[in-house]
């Protein structure tokens, strides 16, 4: 559960059983260790006051009827008497529009009354978006993001459920895919948002360490669909941008986490670097290193739509790294269907091969890039090292010039329309 700032609105994730597909086999009731599940002659139901979110009942259910969840305000959890009368599950309440939020407040008002963003978050956000002149508006069809639900004073506690190395063992960089499980804590995120991690201990001045932000690498419905978890792409920092040895406090803390460890998390943050939701919208993604995290989240969200037969739009990815072994998610990316995503890898340190950067790839595919830019349903995302910004801008300029467009005119239009997003560091 989460307390949303000043109005003390508490939102919970209520576990429910779908009466339409339940075959009344009783496995859930037999499995539940806290007797939260009961039934009458009509329905099997779950007592929200007893459910401990242990998930023991999930896997034995032969139909999946048990695996249903709704976000509700704690004081408005569906009572047993109401569940027993259901013929179908209720739709997810639009919490933004509910007339019963707090003392007459809307969720948006709750959001606006939240505690101010931490100084560290404001500073990092300003630096990462400086290349585009500050925070741009989100796409018009982006979903509503929730931000700053958990503060430094009241962080959420997540449990590590996985920590996997993405780069080759002999690679110069140690990049990890870390999965955090939030249990019953309400922690909604969208693709493109970030979360903050509070590393334990004190710095050399005896003060708590600064908040470290990480982009979410999983889609909005979780690293595992419909589970309350998310993933991060974290690089172990052992040197600064000039190559001098340093010991990244938060990154080393994160990369050394073991399954079952607890992590203090704040956020989520980010209201701009969001993806469009309208059918047929295209994504043009350019990234390096851990800048792949939001691209992975967006790609996976669209992949799940693609598998479900929905219109996933066109996806074009330009991804740069030193070599195959240094590129996060290289293996999974190569397995994606070509009709789903157009992937372009650029490697700069492969022995015997010329150096190729993302800007080189953009030039090579200039005609296709220009066709996407000409489409008003195309949204551009750039994330990774700040040093690639200039080269990418030059490549866009050349691609546009060669194909009858003017990047100098198009760029501000894209920014104003929420179609061009830059986060570099």
N, C-alpha and C positions, 0 to 999 in steps of 0.2 A: 504494500500500500504506500501511497505517496501523499504527502500533505502539500498542496499547491499554494505555498506562500501565504500572503497576509489573510486571505479569507478562510483559511483552514479547511478548504474543500478537499475531502479525501476520496480518491478514486481507487477502485479495486478491480481486479480481473476475476470475474466470477466464472466458476466452472459449471457447465450445464450439460445436460444430455438431450440429444435431438430425439424427440418422440416419434418423428416420422420414420426413422430408420432403425430405431432400437427394436431388437427382436426378443427382448425380455429373457435373455439367457441367464441372467442373475450373476454373471461373472464379476461385474463391477462391484456389486454389493458384497459379494463374497471376498473380494480382494481388499476393499477399503479397510485400512487398519484403524481408522478412528470412527467408524460407523457413521460417516457423513452421508452415505447413500441409503436410500430407502425406496419403497415403492407401494403403490396400491394396485387396484385392478386395472388402472388406466396407464400410469406412467412411472418410470424410474426417475428419481429426483435427487439433487445434491443440496445439502444444508450448507449455505455459505459460511455460517458461524462455526461449523466443525471442520470443513475442508482445510487440509494443511498443505495442499499443492505438492504432495509427494509423488504424484504421477504413477503410483503403483497400479492404478486401475486402467491406465491407458492401453498398454500392450495386450492385455488379455481380451479386450473387447473385439469381437470378430467383425463388427460392422463399421467401427469408427464413430458410432453415435456418441461415445463418451468424450471424444476429443473436440469439444466445443467451448468457446469462451466469449464473454462479452465484458467490455469495460463499462463499469457503472459506478455511480457515486455510492460510497459505502452505506449511507443511510437509505439508499434506494435499491439495495440488492434484492433480486427477485425472491420472494418468500416461497416456502415449500407449498403452501396452499395454492399459490398462483401457478407454480410449475406443474402441479398435479392436474391442472385443467387444460394444459396446453395440448393443441393438436400439432402445432409447428413451433419452432424456435422463434423468438422475437428477433427482429433485425437489430443490428448494433445501433444504439441510440447515438444521434449526432450530438455529442457532448458540447460542441461549440454552440448549438442552437437550443439546448434544453432550457425550458423556462424555469427549471427547478434548481438552478445552480446557486448555492449559498443563499444569501438574503436578497434575492432578486438580481444578483449579478449574472452576467453571461460569462461563458468561459473566456471569451476574449478580454473581458474586464478583469477576470482573475489573472490572465496572462499579464496584462498591463500593470497589475499591482504587485507582480512578483518582485523579489529583491533585485537590486541592480546587478548587472553582470560584473563578475570579478574584474579587477583592473587588468590582470594578466590576459583574460579573454579578450577584453577590448583592445589591448595592445597588439596581441597576436593577430586578431581579425583585421585591424587597420593595416598591419604590415603585409599580411598575405594578400590583401586586395588592392594594395597601392598601385599595382601594375595596371589596373583598369580604372584608377581614379577613385577608389572607394567602393563601398558595398553597392552592388547593382540590384535592381528589383528582381524578384523571382519570376519564373515563367508564369504566364497568366493562368495556366491550368494546374499549377503545382498544388499539392495537397497542403493543408494547413499544418505548419510545424509547431510543435510544442517546444518551448525553450526555458532553460533555467529552472526546471522543476526541483532540482536538488542543488543546494548551495554548499559552499565550503564548510559552513557551520553545521549543515545537516545533509551530509552526502548519502548517496545510496550505497549499499553494500552488495557487490556482485561476487559470484563464485567462479573461479576459473574452471571451465569444463574442457579446455583443450589449448595446447600451445605447440604449434607445429612449425618447423623451419621451412621456409619457402625457397630460399636460395640454396645452391649446391654447397656441400660441405667444404669444398675447396674455394668457394667464392670469397671475395674480399669483404663482402657485406653479409651480415647475419640479419635477415629479415624474417619476421615471425608472423604467423596467422594465429591470433589469440582470440579464443571464444569466451565470452563472459555471460554467465547465466544470472538473471535478476530475480529468479524465484517468483515471489508474489509481489515484488515491487513494480509499480507502474512506471515504466521507462520507455515511452513511445519515441521512436526515431524515424526519420525519413532518410532516403539515400541523399548523400551530400552533406548531412549534418555531422557535427563533431561532438565528442564527449570529452570531459576533463578527467584526468586521473591524479589523485593525490598520493604521491610517493610517501611512505612513512619516514619518520625521523626528522632531524633538523639540519639546517645548512650550517656553514662555518660560523655564521653570526648568531646561531642559536634560534633561528626562526624556521617555521615550517617551509618546506620546499614549495616553489611556485607550482601552480597548476600547469600540467602538460596536456595539450590538446591532441587528440587523435581522430582522424576521420573514420567514420563507420564504414566497414567494408562489406556489410551484409544488407540485404533488402529490408524493407519495412516490416515484413512478416517474419523476420528472424533468420539467423543463419540456418537453422532448421525450421522449416515453415510451421507457423503457428506455435512455436515455442518461444518463451520469453527470453530470448538470448540475442546477442549480436556479436559481430567479430570486428577485430581491428588488425591493421597491417602495421607492424612496429619494427623499426630498424634500430639495432643496437648501435648507439653512438660511441665511437672510440676516438674520433678526431673531429676537429672543427673544419670549417669550410677551407681553411688554408692548409689543412693537413696536420696541424699540430695536435699532439695527443691530448685528449680530454676524456673524462668519464661521465657520460650522460646519466644523470641520476635516475630520471624516470624511465628512460629507455632500457637501461640495464636492469632496473627493478622489474619492468614488464617482461623483458625477454627471459628473465630467470624464474618467472612464476611457474609454479607446478599446479597440476590438476588438483582442485580442492582448495587452493589458496583463496583468501578473501581480498578484494580490492575496493578501495573507496573511490566512488565515481560521482562526479558532479555534471550538471548540464541537464539535458542536451543543449547544444548551441547551434546557431546557424539558421538564418531565414532567407538566404539568397541563393546559395549554390544548390538549388533543388532541381529536380527533373520535371519536365512537363508530363502531364497525365493524359492529354487528349489523344485519341487513337490516330495513328499515322504520324505522330511527331517523331522527328529524326534526331539522333544524338551524334555529334561530331566530337570525339574525345581525344585529347592529347595529353600524354602523361609520361613521367619518368619515375622510377623507384617507387617509394611509398605513396607517391601521387596517384598510384593505381587504385588506392583504396576506394575512393568514391566512384571511380569508373567500374570497379568490380561490383559495387553495390547496385549501380544503375543497370549494368549488363545483366546481372543475375535477376533483377526484378523483371527486366524485359524478357529474359530467357524463359522465365516461368510463364509469362504471358504467351510467348511464342509456342511453348509446349502445349499450353491450353487452347491453342488455336486462335488467340486474339491477335489483333493487328499490332505488332510490336514496333512498327515504323522501321526506318533504316538506321543501322548502327555502323559507324565507321570509327575505328580505333587506331591511333598512332602511338606506339609505345616504344620508348627508348631505354636502353640499358647498355652496360659494357659488353655483356655476352649473354648467351642463353642461360647460363647458370646463375647470373646475377639478376635475372628478370623474374619478379614475383608472379606467381600464377602462370608461368610459361606453359607447363604441361596442360592444365585445364583449358587455357585459352586456345591451344592448338586443336582441341577436340570439339570446339564449338562449330556448328554447321556454317558453311560459307554463305548459305542463303539467309542466315540469321544476322551475321556480323562480318564486316569487311575489316580484317586485322592487318596492320602493317607494323612489322617489327624493325627497329633500327639498332644495330650493335656497333659500338665504337672501339672495342678492344678485342676483336677476334683476330688471332694471328693469321697473317697472310691475306686478310680481307681489308678493303678500304673502310675508313671510318664513316659511319652513317648515323646521322642524328634525326630527331623527329622532324626538324625543318627540311632536311633533305627528302624525307619521305613525302612531306606535304608538297614539295615542288614536283616530285615525280608523279604524284597523283593530282596535280593541279586542276585538271579538267573535271575530275569527279568531285574534288573539294569545292570548286566554283559552282558546280551544279547543286550541291547541297546548300551552299551559302545563298544561292538564288531562291531556294525554297523557303517560304515564310514559316514553315513548320520545323525548320532546323534550329537546334540549340547547340551552342559550342561550349565546351568545358576544357579548361587548361589547368592542370595541377601537377606540381612537382618542383623541381629546382628553379629558383628565380632566374638563373642564368639562361634558361631557354627562351624566356619571354621575347627578347629582341629578335632572335633567329626565327621564331614562329611568326612574329608580326611581319618580318621581312618576307617570309615565305607566303603568308596570306596576301601581302601586297603584290608579289609577283604572280601568284596564281590568279588573282582577280584581274590584274592588268592584262594577262594573256588570254582572258576569257570574257572581256567586255564588262568587267565590274571595276569599281573604284573603292579599294579598301578604306581609304581615308574618309569616304562618305558613308560606306556601309558600316564600319565599326561603331560609330556613335549611335547609329540607328539600332544596331543589335543590342548595344548596352541599354538604350532607353527601353527597348521592348523586352528586356529580361532574357535575351537570347545569347549573351556572351558573358561567360563567367570565368574569372581567373582567381586561383588561389595558389600562390607560390611562396616559397620560403627559402 
